[in-house]
Amino acid sequence: MTERQPYTVVEKCIGYEIRDYPESRLAQVDLRASFSSAGNMAFGPLIRYISGGNASSQRIAMTAPVLQEAFPQDTYRVSFVMPAEMTEESMPRPIDTRVTMVTVPARRVAALGFRGGWSESRFRQQASALRSALARDNRTWSGEPTYARFDPPWKPGFLKYSEVLVDLTPQDA
């Protein structure tokens, strides 16, 4: 069973839930690409990193979800969440310079889960639905949404589970 990034549900709302995520570590790749090809292009360096392509030749368990964030000018960041027991000190240094390691502080997010395929339009539609639900409830968020994919690419689209996450601003956190 693949380890999932831990979180605590703080509140269940109509159309979304509020979660607290503890501090976590990510291996990530930034690249210029289309939404649909960014995940595929980043997957190679990230899977090599966790498969022992690092300074310690250490194998690291695959976890879920795989995260994807958008930035201006068709730039995306794709991240693998490291296992919960990993610390900054225990993360091996990547060999591939495209892979960077970051520690993300504890945070509160709003999350909307959905089933179906991974198209850009589907993710944008779900992000819009989450933002509308947050606005309806007078909650504010910051930044762009993060798309979280939980299933392997070969799983049939109608069975895939994904989420859209947005950071809540301090007054809503």
Number of C-alpha atoms within 10 A of each C-alpha: 5 12 14 16 16 14 16 11 14 14 11 12 14 9 13 20 17 23 22 17 17 16 14 21 22 22 22 23 25 20 17 16 16 15 18 11 12 22 21 13 17 23 18 11 21 22 16 16 24 20 15 16 19 18 13 12 15 15 15 16 12 18 17 19 22 24 22 23 19 20 13 7 9 12 15 22 18 26 26 24 21 24 21 15 8 14 14 12 7 8 20 21 18 22 17 15 9 14 21 16 18 14 13 12 11 12 17 23 24 29 25 23 15 14 12 14 19 18 12 13 11 13 21 14 12 21 22 14 16 23 20 14 18 20 12 9 11 9 16 17 19 11 12 13 24 21 26 23 20 17 17 11 12 7 11 11 14 9 11 18 18 23 21 26 27 23 21 20 15 11 8 14 17
